[in-house]
Amino acid sequence: MAATLKPYLNAVRNTLEAAMCLENFYSQRVERHLKPEVEIRSSKEVLFTALEVCRNDKEKVLIEGSINSLRMSISIKQADEIEKILCHKFMRFMMMRAENFFILRRKPIEGYDISFLITNYHTEQMYKHKLIDFVMEFMTEIDKEISEMKLCLNARARISAENFLQSFTPANECNEEKE
């Protein structure tokens, strides 16, 4: 793990642990409705102050909490155009399978690449520290995955370019190189 990544992940972990004090809370407007307050934003008194933890201007996490839910949005580092495309495609692939990841939102918050929504039901059914571990593991592995995809893409592009350029070399030069 990089020396600058560890303090960033520790700050995110500590913030998540502090913000994940969720409890059952019914709507103040409609009787017997239990909706994530961080999503519907019906009353300001049940919303917590949103916190943004930044590693740099491109890599940041927004943690928005309320009395019964927590929304975490992650912006992933994208150094060049290839990483932007790979990140977009990979996040789209994951969000299409959001029902398999119980806490993953189908649509991220604007300005972020992916969002998670953790409600009081999730903390009642699952261990809180395991949820935090999953999010931390996701954050560490996503950079590795995108870097690996970029390396594979570059290797395939190099092989394709070599094969394409071989068609332009004269036949006698190819035979001389083989001998």
C-alpha positions in Angstrom: 0.0 0.0 0.0 1.4 3.4 -0.9 2.5 5.7 1.9 0.0 8.4 0.9 -2.9 5.9 0.5 -2.8 4.5 4.1 -3.6 7.9 5.9 -6.4 8.5 3.3 -8.0 5.1 3.9 -7.6 5.5 7.7 -9.4 8.8 7.5 -12.2 7.3 5.4 -12.5 4.3 7.8 -12.7 6.5 10.9 -15.2 8.8 9.3 -17.4 5.8 8.3 -17.2 4.3 11.7 -18.3 7.6 13.3 -21.1 8.2 10.7 -22.5 4.6 10.8 -24.6 5.1 13.9 -27.9 4.3 12.2 -31.2 3.6 13.8 -34.8 2.9 12.8 -36.6 6.2 12.1 -40.0 6.6 10.4 -40.9 9.6 8.3 -42.1 12.7 10.0 -44.4 13.6 7.1 -46.1 10.3 6.2 -47.1 7.8 8.8 -45.4 4.4 8.8 -43.0 5.2 6.0 -39.4 4.3 6.4 -37.3 5.8 3.7 -33.6 6.6 3.7 -33.5 10.2 4.9 -30.2 10.9 3.2 -32.0 10.2 -0.1 -35.3 12.0 0.3 -34.0 14.9 2.5 -37.5 15.7 3.9 -36.4 17.3 7.1 -33.0 19.0 7.9 -33.0 18.0 11.6 -32.3 14.3 10.8 -29.5 15.0 8.3 -25.9 15.1 9.5 -23.2 17.4 8.1 -21.7 16.0 4.9 -18.0 15.3 5.0 -15.6 15.1 2.2 -12.3 13.3 2.6 -9.8 14.1 -0.2 -6.5 12.6 -1.2 -6.1 15.0 -4.0 -8.5 16.9 -6.3 -9.4 13.9 -8.4 -9.6 11.2 -5.6 -12.1 12.0 -2.9 -14.9 10.5 -0.8 -18.2 12.2 0.1 -19.9 10.8 3.2 -23.5 12.1 3.8 -25.2 10.8 6.9 -28.7 10.9 8.4 -30.4 9.2 11.3 -31.3 6.1 9.4 -29.0 6.0 6.3 -25.6 6.8 5.0 -24.6 7.6 1.5 -20.9 7.3 0.5 -19.8 8.6 -2.9 -16.3 7.8 -4.3 -14.4 9.7 -7.0 -11.7 7.4 -8.4 -8.3 8.7 -9.7 -8.3 8.9 -13.5 -5.0 10.1 -14.9 -5.7 10.0 -18.6 -8.5 9.4 -21.1 -8.0 5.6 -21.2 -8.4 5.4 -17.4 -11.6 7.6 -17.6 -13.1 5.2 -20.2 -12.1 2.1 -18.3 -13.4 3.5 -15.0 -16.7 4.5 -16.6 -17.2 1.1 -18.2 -16.2 -0.8 -15.1 -18.5 1.3 -12.8 -21.4 0.9 -15.3 -20.8 -2.8 -15.3 -21.0 -2.9 -11.5 -24.0 -0.6 -11.2 -26.0 -2.8 -13.6 -25.5 -5.6 -11.1 -26.3 -3.4 -8.0 -28.8 -5.9 -6.7 -26.0 -8.3 -6.1 -24.1 -5.7 -4.0 -26.8 -4.8 -1.5 -25.4 -1.4 -0.6 -24.5 -0.2 -4.1 -26.6 2.5 -5.7 -27.6 2.3 -9.4 -26.7 5.9 -10.1 -23.8 7.8 -8.5 -24.0 11.3 -7.2 -23.1 13.9 -9.8 -19.3 14.5 -9.7 -18.5 11.1 -8.3 -17.9 7.7 -10.0 -19.8 5.3 -7.7 -22.1 5.6 -4.6 -23.1 3.3 -1.8 -26.2 3.6 0.3 -26.2 1.9 3.7 -29.4 1.9 5.7 -30.3 0.8 9.2 -31.5 -2.5 7.7 -28.0 -3.2 6.4 -26.4 -2.5 9.8 -29.1 -4.7 11.5 -28.6 -7.6 9.1 -24.9 -7.4 8.6 -21.9 -6.6 10.8 -21.0 -3.0 10.8 -17.3 -3.6 10.7 -17.7 -6.0 7.8 -19.5 -3.4 5.8 -16.7 -0.9 6.5 -14.1 -3.6 5.5 -16.0 -4.2 2.2 -15.9 -0.5 1.3 -12.2 -0.2 2.3 -11.3 -3.3 0.2 -13.3 -1.9 -2.7 -11.4 1.4 -2.5 -8.0 -0.3 -2.5 -8.8 -2.9 -5.2 -10.5 -0.6 -7.7 -7.3 1.3 -8.5 -5.5 -2.0 -9.0 -8.2 -3.3 -11.3 -8.2 -0.3 -13.5 -4.4 -0.3 -13.7 -4.4 -4.0 -14.7 -7.1 -3.3 -17.3 -5.0 -0.5 -18.7 -1.9 -2.7 -18.9 -3.9 -5.4 -20.7 -5.3 -2.9 -23.1 -1.9 -1.5 -23.9 -0.5 -5.0 -24.4 -3.3 -5.9 -26.8 -2.9 -2.6 -28.6 0.9 -3.2 -29.1 0.3 -6.7 -30.5 -2.4 -5.4 -32.8 -0.2 -2.6 -34.0 2.7 -5.0 -34.7 0.5 -7.4 -36.7 -1.0 -4.5 -38.6 2.4 -2.9 -39.4 3.8 -6.3 -40.6 1.4 -6.3 -43.5 3.2 -3.2 -44.8 6.7 -4.6 -44.8 7.9 -6.2 -48.2 7.8 -10.0 -48.3 11.6 -10.3 -48.9 12.4 -8.2 -45.8 10.3 -10.5 -43.7 12.2 -13.6 -45.1 15.6 -12.0 -44.5 14.7 -11.3 -40.9 13.6 -15.0 -40.3 16.9 -16.3 -41.7 
